[in-house]
């Protein structure tokens, strides 16, 4: 969506600042603001709609019912450590691009694994690194304790996180069924991390940010890939950062598209039943665009 005439810059979203994330990223080249009308036009999403990711409360059931092959791997990450990762393979006859799925502040939960499975359903090799591998979170890897994960994640260093994401991406791209192209997507803390990672990885093909804050302005000139962001109108802590991000990305010549969905809250892709249908509408609008964005930017690399 590069024709600016199709993108209405929202003027109604000014509010309090900053997302629950410790890492952020700089971005890409054309600027475009998605019209909020898209969410109004999207049909309501049903929890059982298997063309969309599972909601948080249905993630485990969707994983158990998935026909796709998923497996745990330990990926050497240099510096004497490894990153545990969940890998899911698509059912296709040719090689697939890779999508790295970055978890929320709650760690590599069953919901994140279900999102990875949904990317595999769309034809990507999906790998979700457990960025808390070294923290020995109770319940990990199958169902990490969210409170322990939240406490431990604040201790992570950006350089280590980038190194672990690098390792997961490179592992996946070396698989016999993979192409040499990858993108990253993250949610909340992971959304900010996805944005921040784009300032680091020169080989990155695309980054998708779900309700995450941007990197420090001084770093945004280093963004290496186009960035697509999705935000909830009722999440002013994060969405209020978007106008400045859009202006700066445009000034830097970095491609950045975004949508702020009316009535949707923070974490709408996981909490699909929330906000009186607005989270479901946001999910229905955002997910197909996420898939198309990755197909566009990863397919020909």
Secondary structure as UniProt FT lines:
FT   HELIX           4..6
FT   STRAND          31..33
FT   HELIX           37..41
FT   TURN            47..48
FT   TURN            50..51
FT   HELIX           56..58
FT   HELIX           59..65
FT   STRAND          70..76
FT   TURN            79..80
FT   STRAND          82..88
FT   STRAND          96..102
FT   TURN            105..106
FT   HELIX           110..121
FT   TURN            122..123
FT   STRAND          125..129
FT   TURN            131..132
FT   HELIX           133..135
FT   TURN            138..142
FT   HELIX           146..153
FT   TURN            154..155
FT   HELIX           158..173
FT   TURN            176..177
FT   STRAND          178..187
FT   HELIX           189..197
FT   TURN            198..200
FT   TURN            202..203
FT   STRAND          206..210
FT   HELIX           217..222
FT   STRAND          226..232
FT   TURN            233..234
FT   HELIX           236..239
FT   TURN            240..241
FT   HELIX           242..252
FT   STRAND          256..261
FT   TURN            262..263
FT   TURN            266..270
FT   TURN            272..273
FT   HELIX           275..277
FT   HELIX           278..298
FT   TURN            299..300
//
